[in-house]
Amino acid sequence: MTATLPVTPAVDRDGTPHYRMFIDGEWVDSATSIPVINPATEEVVVTVATADTGHVDAAVAAAKRVHESGVWRNTPQSERAAVIDRVIASLAARMDELAVLSARETGMPVRVAGAIGVGFPIVHLGHYAELARTYEFERSGPVTGQVLSASFIRKEPVGVCAGIVPWNFPALIAVWKSIPALAAGNTVVLKTDEKTPIFALELGAILRDAGLPDGAYNVVVGDGPTIGGHLVKHPDVRLVSFTGSTATGRQVMADASATVKRVVLELGGKGPNIVLDDADLDAAVDGSIYAFLLHAGQACESGTRLLLPASIHDEFVARLIERLKTLRIGSPLDPATDIGAVMNKTQHERILGYIEKGKAEGATLVHGGGVPTGEGFDKGFWVVPTVFTGVTNDMTIAREEIFGPVLSVLKYDTVEEAIAIANDTEYGLSAAVWSRDNQRALEVARQIEAGSVWVNDFHNISQYLPFGGYKQSGTGRELGPDALGEFTQDKGITVDLSGDVSRRAYGLVLGTPPSAE
């Protein structure tokens, strides 16, 4: 079953496709719209209707109505899983088309957009479908108490769940926010970033065609402070799942506290990538480049702090630079492209500002540091992969999340020093250790304060393992066997089996029962 492209029948005067929002199973336009810009060309890809607070209220009302009706939460697990199976089939049939759309709206190379931007969501959907079938929503508890009683533990849907999706991996994170919530029987209002709304809106049509009830999945498009803030504060929203910066995550947590909402936060990172002195240098060099350059460094779990032992520092950096020179920067739609554009002008200027700060604070620029020149780079937002050596962990480029293709190389003398440097950060999302000795690497990995630690790899996010952060990198977990658990609430039920009133504790309040006459 394949959904058709949900573009409105009308087009803008210049012929640009126009997307509407998806609310209560219908396409909803608004008085305001915004262009979605191709970061590589600055051309308009589509326009999209943007929400006001009334649209948010309508989406939440639809989701609440569906939840309270029970039409979705009471659907058998096997039928919920079957809906997800049909979504997988639709996405797989349109994978190439969606990869191109993703590349055009994000600047992500089409190879990455196909494998991670669209491919990963399909793989993860398969995991959620299996969880939907097998998750234990009710189990028996012990027979307990002075009074004979049986107990049951139920995991019930929370209700209306709000998902707030960032611009860097919009398809993957839209799936993470919506599908496990739906698999657990909840309803969803997704607030997608206005710069990258296409997949979340496409998913609305696909879910509707797959059999999801109208109103169970809704998409509004708008800015964070107004539209996102209104959604987070809405009294009928019971859970908020947010991916974005740590600063915004703090605000989400504060806004949610007024109504004591459940909050799942996946926030920033400053991933340490520790190379031990016995590492396979060829593998570690390529892996370290992949760690900081996937999607031009615009991934929260990027390995942006490379920790090298003094004994191999110079050789490793020389190999790294030579390997970087072989990479191709260019059009995201060219399958040969390795590095695409960064997201927008604001992001571009932010990254270049960090590069200048690195130089000003005394780090040594050994590669990159500016924008590429030549044919194809007169428009768009480009940054050459940039490497600094001589970085100390107190420098701004080692402390703050740059969210761009910038690598800080830090030198260490002992493994204990490397571990201390790695943990000396407010973040704790990801890390890696490189060594030919797996046991040695594991001993280091166990001491790193991060939610995901890879040995001899990076960005190896598995649907079977929990993903989330320590410290200020977030709360809660996505993926893994308990992915649905974040979207459920526990209920204990106790059933008296004795029928013996005299053995109960009622006398604590009622005193001695009157004698029968």
N, C-alpha and C positions, 0 to 999 in steps of 0.2 A: 504494500500500500504506500504510494508516494504522494506527498502533499505538493500542491502547486505553489509557485512562488507567491507569497501573500502580499503583493504590491497592490495598492489601490488601483481601480480601473483608470482613474484620472492620473495625469502626470503634471509636473510643473510646466510652466510655459517654455522652458528650455529643453523639455523632454526628459528631465531627470526623474528616475523612479522615486516614488514617495511612499514611505512606510507609515502606517498608523499604529497606534498602540493596541494591545490585545487585552480586552477587559470583558469578563463574563462571556467568553466565547465569541465576541464580536470585535471587529476592527473599528477603533474609535479614533477619530481625528480631533484636532484641537486648533485653537486660533493661532498658536505659535508653532514654529518648526525650526529645525536647525540642520545645517548641512553636515554630512559625514564626509570628512576630508581624507583623501589618500595621502598618507604621510610621505610617500616617495615622490609624488607629483604635484601635490596641493590641489588636485582636481576634486570636484564634488562627485562622490560615489553614488549617494542617495541623499534625500532629505528625510527627516523623521519628525513626526509630531511629538511635541514635548508637553509634559503634564503640568497641570496646576494642582493645588491641594484637593480640589474637587475630584479630579481623576483618581488620586490616591484613595480618597474616601470611597469612591464607587468600586474600586478594585478590592479594597478590604471588605466592603459590604458583601460583594459577590462571594468572596472566599469564605466569609463567615456564614453566609446562608447555606452554602454547600456543605460546610463542616457540620453545622447544626442539623441539617436534614439527614445526615448519615448516609447519603447516597454513595459517597466515596469511602468514608472510613469503615463502613460496614461491608464493603465489597470484599469478597474472599481473597486471601493472599494470592492464590493462583491466578485470579483474574487481574489483580493489580500487576503482577509480574508479566502477564500476557500483553498488557498495554505497553509496558516497557520494551518487550520483545518487538512489538510492531514499530516502535520508535526507532529501535536499532536498525531494522530493515529499511526504514525510510531514509535514515541518515546514510547508511551504507550505499544505497542506490544513488545518492546525490553527493557523495563524498568529494569528488573532483570539483563540482560546482561550488560547494560550500568552502572548500579550501581556497579557491580563487577569490571568493567574496571576503574571506578572512584576511587574505594577503592584502587585498585592496584597502580594507578599512584599518588594519593594524600596522602595515609596513613590514609584517613578518614574512620572511622568504617562503615561497609557496611549498618548498620541501618541508619546512617546519610546520606550516599551516596544515598540510595534509597529514603529517605524522602525529603531531601533538595538538594542533589547533582543532582538528576534527577527528583524527584517529584515536587519540586518547579518550575523548568523550564516549566514543562507541565502545571501546574496551571497558571503560568504567561503568557504562550503562549495563553491560553484560553482568558485571559483578553485582550491581544493585538489583537486577532482575533475579539473580540467584538468591540474594539476601531476602528479597520480597517473598520468595517461595519458602525459605527455610527458617527465617528469623522466628525465634520463640517469643511470641507476644504474650503468652500466658503459660505459667508453669505452677506445679503444685509445690506448696511449702510444707514444712513439717507439721505433724500432729503434736500440738503443744498445750502447755498450761495445766494448772490444777483442774480446770474444767476441760474436759475432753473437747477439742475443737480441731477442725481442719483449716488449712489456710491456702490461699492462692495469691500469686504475684502476677499482676497484669502490667504490661507496658502498653499504654494507650497514647494515641496521637495527641499532640499538644494543642492543635487547633490551627489558627492562621499563622503561617510562618513567613517572615519577610526575608528575602535574600537580596543582598546588595552586592552587585557584580562590578569588578574593576575593568579597566580597558585593556589590560595586557594579554590575558588569555580568556576572552569573553565567552567562548563556547564551552571550554573545559569547566570554568568556574560556574557558569550558568547551570551546567549539569550537576556539579557538586552541591549547589545551593537548592536546587529544585527536586531532583529525582529521588534522592533518599527521603526527603520530606514527604513526597507523594507516595513512595513505596511504604512508608510507615502509616499512611492513611490521613495525612494532613492535607491542608490546602495551602496555596502559595501565592504570594505577591512578590514578583521580582522587580527590583529597581535596577535597570541596566544603565551603564554609563552612556551618556548621550553621544560620545565619540565612537562607540563600538556596539550598536544595538542590534545588528542584523541577526545574529544567530538566535538570541533569546526570542525575538519576534518570529523567526522561522519556526522555532520550537513550539510556539503556540499553535500554529496550524498543524504541525505534525502530531502533537499530543491530542488535539481535537479529532483529527482523522483516525487516530489510534484508539479512540473510545473513551478518553478522559471526559468526565462531565464538564459542561460549561461552567466556568467560575472557579474550578479547582486550581487553575493555573492562569495567572494574570501578569501582564508586563506593563509597567509604566516607565517612561523615559524622562530623565531630568537630572538636574544638578544635585550634588550631595547635600549642601546646607539646607535648601528649601524642601525639595521633594524627598530626599533621603531622610532628612531630619523629621519631617512630618510622618513618614512611614514608621520610623523608629519609635516615635512618641505616641503613635496611635493606640488608644486604649484597647482596641479589639485585636491587636497583634500580640501573640503570646510568645513568640521567639524571633530573634533576629540573628541571622548568620551573615557576617560581614567579612569581606576580604579587601584590604587596602592598607594604608599607611598606619603606623602606630599612633601618630597624633590624632588621626580621624577615629581610629579605634577607641581611643580614650573618650572621645566625645560621644561615640555611639554608646559606650558603656554608661556614661553619665546620663544620657538622654533616656536610655532604657530603664534606669534605676527608678524613675518616678512611678512606673507601673510594675516594677519587679519582674521584668521580662527575663526569660532565659536568653543568654547571649553566647554565640560561638564566634570567636574572632581569629582570623588568620591574618597576621600583620607583617611588619617589616622584618628584614633580616640583614645580616652582615656576615655571611657564611665564611668561617675559617676553613681553608683547604690545606691540610698539613701533609707535607711530603717528608717522609722519613729518609734517613741516609741510605737505606737499602732498597729504595723504590726502583721499579722498572722505569727508567727515565723517559723512554719513548711513550709508554702508556700514560705516565703522569703528566708529561707536557701536553699531549693531546687532550687528556681529561681536564687539565687545568684551564685550557682555552675554552673547552666546552662549558666548563663550570661558570665562567664569567661572560661568555659571549652568546649563549643561547638567547634568541630574540633580542639581540643587541644589549644584553644585560638587563633587560626589563622583566626580570623574574625575581620575586621576593626571596626565593631560596638560592639565589646565585652565589657562587663561591667567589667573593670579591676581595677576600684577604688571603693571599698565597703565602704560607709560612714555609720557608726553606732553611734547612740546616746550613750553617756557614761553609761546611766542607764541600757542598755541591752547588752553592748559590750561584756563582758566576757561570758555571757550565749550564745550569738549568735555564737561567735567564737568557743566555745566548741562544740556546735551542728554541726557547719559547718565541723569541723575536723572529728567528728564521722561519719558524712554522707560521707565525702570523702573516708574514710577507706573502705566503702562498694563498691566503684567503681572498675571496672575491667579494667586494662590496658593490651592490648594484640593485637593479630592479627586482623587487620582490616577486614579480611574475616570471622571472627567468629561472628555470630549474637549476641553473649552474650557480646561482647566487648563494653565497654563504652568510653574508651579513646584510640585513636590510636597513631601513630607515628607523629612526626613533619616532615616538608617537606624534609629537606636535611641536610647535614653536616654543611653548613654555617649557616642555621637557628638554628640548634642544638647548635652550639658553641655560637651564638649570645645570645640565651636565657640563657644558663648557665653563660655567662658573666654578664648579667643583675642580675642574682641571686647573684653572688659574689659582684656586686656593691651594691646591697641592703644591704647585710650583712656589707660591709665596711662602708656604710653611716649611720649605726646605727639602721636599722630596725631589728625587731625580727623575725627570721625564726621559725614558729610554725608548719609547715607541709611541707614535700617534700624537695625540694632543690637539687635534684640530679637525677640520672638515676636509673631505676629499675634494679634489678638483678634476675638471675635465668634463667630457660629454656625459650627460645624464645627471649631473649634480648641480645644475643651475637652479633647480627648484627642489623642494623637499627638505627634509630635516635629517642631516647626515652627521655622523661622528665617526672618525677613524678609531678602531680599537686602540686603547691607550693603556700604557703600562708605566707605573712608577716603581722605582726601587728606592732604597734608603728610607722607607716609610717606618715610622714608629707608631705604636698603637695609640698614642695620644693625639695624632694628627687628625684633622677633620675628615680627610678622605679615608681614614681607617675607622672612624667612629660612626659616621653618618651614612645612611643608605642613599647612594647616588642614583640608583636605578638607571644605569647606562653602562656602556662598554668600557669601563674603567677598572683596572686591576691594581691593587696595592700589594707590593711584595715586601714582606717583613722577614728579617733574618733572625735565626735563633741558634743557640749553642747546645742546649740540652732539650730532651723530650719534655721534661718537667716545665721548662720555660715555654715551650710551644703550647702546652696545655693551658698554662696560665694566661698566655696571650690570647689563645682562642676563646677562653671563658671571660676575658675582661671586656665585656660588652653588655649593653642592655638587651641585646637580641639573643635569641636562641632557637632559630628555626631550622638551620641545616648546617652540616659540616661534612668533611671527608678526610680520610686518612689513606695514604699511599705507602705500601710496603710489600716486599716479596714474602714477608712472614705474616701470615694471616693472624696468628695468635698475638704477635706483637701489636699489630694494627688494632685488633679487638681490645687489647688492654688500654690503648689510647682512646678508642672510640667510647668505651664505657665511662671515661672520665670527662667527656665533652658534654657541656650543658646545651643540648639541642634536641629537638623532637625527631629529626631524621639525621642519621650519620651513615654515610656510605663508605665502604672500604674498596679502594681501587675503582671508584666510579663517582659520578655526580649526576644530579637530576634524575636518579633512577626511582621515580615515584611510582610505587606499586599500589594497585587497587586493593591488595590484600593486607597492606600495612597502614596503621594510623598515620595521618599527616597533620601536623600542627606544631605550635611553638612552645618553648619554655620562656620564662621571664616576660619581657614586653613584646615578644613575637606572637602572643595570642593566648586564647583559652579554648578548650574543647578540641576535638579532632574530627577530621574528615577522612573518608576512605576507611579501609580496614573492616574487620568483621563487626565492629560496633558502630559503623557509620549511621545506621538507622537509630541507634540508641540515643544519639544527640537530639533526635526529633520525637522522642517519646518521653512520657512521664510515668513514674511507677505508682501503682496502686496496690495496697495490700487488702485482701478480703479474708475475713475470718468467719467460719461457720461453726456454731455450737453443735456438738454431736451428742452431748450428754442428756439434755432434757431435764437436768437436775438443778432446780433453782437454788437449793440449799447449799450447793458447792460454789456458788458465785459470790462475788465480793459486794453484793448489794447491801449487806448489813453494815458496811462502813458508813453508809448514808441513812439507811432506813431503820437501823437498830434491830432489836430482836422482834421477829414477827409475832403478832398476837396469837395466843393459843386458840386452837379450834374449840368451840363449845358444842 
